[in-house]
Amino acid sequence: MEKRRLGTSDVYITPILMGTWQAGKKWWVGIEDADSIKAIRAAFEAGITTIDTAEVYGDGHSERIVAEALSDVREQVEYATKVFANHLKYDQVIEACDRSLTNLKTDYIDLYQIHWPAGSFNSEIVPIEETMRALNHLKEQGKIRAIGVSNFSRAQLAQAAQYGRIDSLQPPYSLFWRKVEKDAMPYCIEHNISILAYSPLAQGLLTGKFPPGHKFDPEDNRAKNQLFQGENFQRAQQALDKLRPIAENHNSTLAQLALAWLIAQPQTNAIAGARYPEQSKDNAHAAEVQLSPAEIAQIDTIGCIVTDHIDDSSGMWNW
């Protein structure tokens, strides 16, 4: 898989990244560590060398699982992790980074990201310049190689960029959730900031595996995802029906088609999670699907069946 430069940094990433929220177990149901380790390893063996995790995924459990899966090939992979919204004071950022380094069994993190802006989830509002000062210090020390932000608006991204180089933005972005296109994407293109799209399959909706009427376990975070509810879910089924013939033309799955469309967008890479090795391998194959400009435009139009009816001010989850 041909790597892409992360922003203007000296880090190079794969266009498909391995997402490991599920490896943390919290907010997910039926996850086994042994499966997570095998899935992460299978992603690496299939050519996905960039792994995204976060301190808040199971309070460090996901990071430890990543280390268990990949420590022996550390120099061949890129680790991206995140500091949570409740650890954004200067000293807290330094301490959180050290914890992540320990969890990941490494002495450097390739991409260190602010997971949510200060104030999210009732966290304390910390000036962005204080957080960036800590991140810049970590970068000078060599503990991190690049700085990124996640869930930031264009305005928040521009403000953070006043205090240091931001090389990536991690927003929710998929064919069925495209708010970043109207907000931060133009800024990212202008300033050469890589977009690392999370939930690129709309939490599995774009796989086509959830039939009408499907209900999630209340402990599963997807039970609160508005895309799986009411008319949004019905429109998604209509869109999936229109996408199936295009996928068949490429001998690909719906998921691979959705990922291929996403990584064809400007500056955009996709973080795809997997519970099992087979899913990791399938995700990797998405990088081989070559879509024509006409097909990209056609898929774009189909996605609007869902996105045209979503309130721009709302979040994906009804938390």
Secondary structure, DSSP 8 states (H G I E B T S, - for coil): ---EE-TTSS-EE-SEEEE-TGGG-TT-SS--HHHHHHHHHHHHHTT--EEE--TTTTTTHHHHHHHHHHGGGGGGSEEEEEE-GGG-SHHHHHHHHHHHHHHHT-S-BSEEEE-S-TTGGG-----HHHHHHHHHHHHHHTSBS-EEEES--HHHHHHHHTTS---EEE-B-BTTB-HHHHTTHHHHHHTT-EEEEBSTTGGGGGGT-S-TT----TTSGGGGBGGGSHHHHHHHHHHHHHHHHHHHHTT--HHHHHHHHHHTSTTEEEEEE-SSHHHHHHHHHGGG----HHHHHHHHHHHHHHHTTS-TT--SB--
